[in-house]
Amino acid sequence: MSKRLKIASWNINSVRARMPIIERLVAEQQPDILCLQETKALDDVFPGDLFRRHGYKHQQLNGQRMHHGVAILSRVPLGDPDRHDWQDNGEARHVGARLECGIRLENVYVPAGGDIPDRTQNPKFGQKLDFIERMTRWSEELREPTIIVGDFNVAPLECDVWSHKALLGVVSHTPVEVDALTRMQQAHDWIDIGRKFVPAPERCFTWWSYRSPDFTRNDRGRRLDHMWASPALAGHLASHQVLEPCRAWERPSDHVPLICEVQV
């Protein structure tokens, strides 16, 4: 008998600072698997026991003190863990595992890229482009059904930002970043799960800056967080949600969770 597997992905912006809202998400949504980015915690101080109390006894962590960090917390078994150094400098930005159903699940936190969209003036921007290029080469070699989720830090479509014209020169929506992410998507014919269920040009944002005291007032959002699936999984994708109300929870992350359901 097949069942639906519920996968959540959230850039949490410090796992220890946001445990109350993580517990609220778990209570309200009951995901089978929770993928977190920007955990900002080494593995030995990650609150693994608290997650185990909520049933997430299978855990794959790749932590880093004060910066970056990713985690997969699961109620279903995880096997064959991997950690790709797509940043090529040892930063903790990826963790992956294989599910019992045979699907690989990859959780990634792409670098933001700094403020200047020029690799000569801003090395961080070049590192971001190189990171996506390494992911593209990896995508070309994939031979098993895979779901990759996380904060990609790129809003690829014109309708993925509050103003395409205003943000063309702003890191996360520049043509060079969009082209890089498009090449990665084409390298494996990835299915953009979000846009499969919320077709363009419908509004679909996942991030709002902390600089706005009321994010709902001007709604200057961007779709930086993504869930992609191998083409072999096209018939197994059952639903997708962007939990926008979470942005208004107490002490929120600037990102909101995504949830997809997969028939396995």
Secondary structure, 3 states (H helix, E strand, C coil): CCCEEEEEEEECCCCCCCHHHHHHHHHHHCCCEEEEECCCCCHHHCCHHHHHHCCCCEEEEECCCCCCCEEEEECCCEEEEECCCCCCCCCCCEEEEEECCCCEEEEEECCCCCCCCCCCCCHHHHHHHHHHHHHHHHHHCCCCCEEEEEECCCCCCHHHECCHHHHCCCCCCCHHHHHHHHHHHHHHCCEEHHHHHCCCCCCCCCEECCCCCCHHHHCCEECCEEEEECHHHHHHEEEEEECHHHHHCCCCCCECCEEEEEEC
